[in-house]
């Protein structure tokens, strides 16, 4: 006598396999923190997430470049401050040179020469002009003051331009940072695991798996009883 088994047992086994596969995927998402761990999970989503990652990297690098330029500006600003300090001292010497008591003072001229040399060394880097000051003569206080005022005006103009450039760079950095944060948030919504949803799905999947196991066992027991009865 031929014995025929109901296909429902095979069906419950197939369901259990699918549930176990889903459970493994849920565990992977929870462990990695990523909703998309491979193209098989969401090919289109993975492509978009990768593009957003490239955008984030670009924004971050642009912000780094701007910060580097700010650092260079800060160095140059410090150099300009040093030049201004020297010019301030030179201005004091020019006033002092106008005092008859110091007329023809070699000490004043020597200090002017030293300050000129120091200023030109700094100006070579800060202003691209290693001959920024020349021919300063303590014996002609009026001409000396005029030369110092002209030099001070040049330094002040450069410092103003540099300050504006540094502020503009900070604005760019802020823009790049906001762009990076917003893009990262968009990528997260696409690629990252929604833990509340994933945990809920995992719990639901676990319950369904338990039910499927019980159904499978019940059908196996029924099939066994049927065989015993027929035998």
Secondary structure, DSSP 4 states (H G I P E B T S, - for coil): ------THHHHHHHHHHHHHHHHHHHHHHHHHSBS-SSTTT-HHHHHHHHHHHHHHHHHHHHHHHHHHHHHHHHHHHHHHHHHHHHHHHHHHHHHHHTSGGGTT-HHHHHHHHHHHHHHHHHHHHHTS-TTSS----TT-HHHHHHHHHHHHHHHHHHHHHHHHHHHHHHHHHHHHHHHHHHHHHHHHHHHB--HHHHHHHHHHHHHHHHHHHHHHHHHHHHHHHHHHHH-
